[in-house]
Amino acid sequence: MNTKVETVSFASSTNDAQTTSSFSLKNTAELLGRVLIVGLFLLSGAGKITAYTATAGYMASVGVPGAVLPLVIATEVLGSLAIIFGWKTRIVSVLMAGFTLLTAALFHNNFGDQVQMIMFLKNVSIAGAFLLLTVHGAGPISIDNKSR
């Protein structure tokens, strides 16, 4: 019983030491993970701006009105930046998870096409990463952490 108390005490002091150093491996990996999760969305949003008409046409071809394109671009670009900087991370990441699942259902629902099935599963996996981010937050290297 005494050994367990000492082990818990040691683990607690190790965690305290890690939170004081803002550039530990864990903290840096959390920041890099946030950047990697949303990199696709940031590039995709920027691409939609440069190919606005073609994107609106593609959306219309699957039954999504092109009028929602500005909202899609804002979601991808601003949501990505919020996640990268760690601003309102829990809220933004749950919204991005919903957006990603909705995108999968609307645009990648032809499971007879292997590429579309892989794209669907990719989106589901990314939504899972967003949900983990929702639960765990951005970590110490973030605006969220600075506002505490």
C-alpha positions, 0 to 999 in steps of 0.5 A, a space after each residue: 500500500 505504501 508503494 502505491 502512494 509513493 508511485 502516485 506521488 512520483 507520477 504527480 510530481 513528474 506531471 507538474 514538472 512537464 507543465 512548467 516547461 512549455 516546450 517539452 516533447 509532449 507540449 510540442 507534439 500537441 502543437 504539431 498534432 493540431 497543425 497536422 490535423 487542420 493542415 488539410 482544411 487550411 489548404 482546402 479552404 484556400 484552394 476553394 477561394 482560388 477556384 471559387 466558381 469550380 467549387 460552387 459548381 461541384 457543390 451544386 452537382 451533389 445538391 449542395 447550394 453554392 451559396 453555402 460556399 463562403 460559410 464552408 471557406 470560413 469554417 475551413 480557414 478560420 476553424 483551422 487557424 483557431 485550432 492551430 493557435 489553440 483558441 476556443 479549441 474544444 468548441 471549434 474542434 467539436 464543430 469541425 468534427 461535425 463539419 467533417 462528418 457532414 462533408 463525408 456524408 454529402 461528398 463521399 457516399 459512393 461506397 462502390 467507388 473505392 477512392 470515395 470509400 477511402 475518402 469517407 473513412 479519412 474524414 471519419 478518422 479526422 473527425 475522431 481526431 477532432 473529438 479527441 481534441 475536444 476532450 483533451 483540449 489544446 495543451 499548454 502551447 495555446 491561447 486557451 492555456 494563456 487565458 487561464 
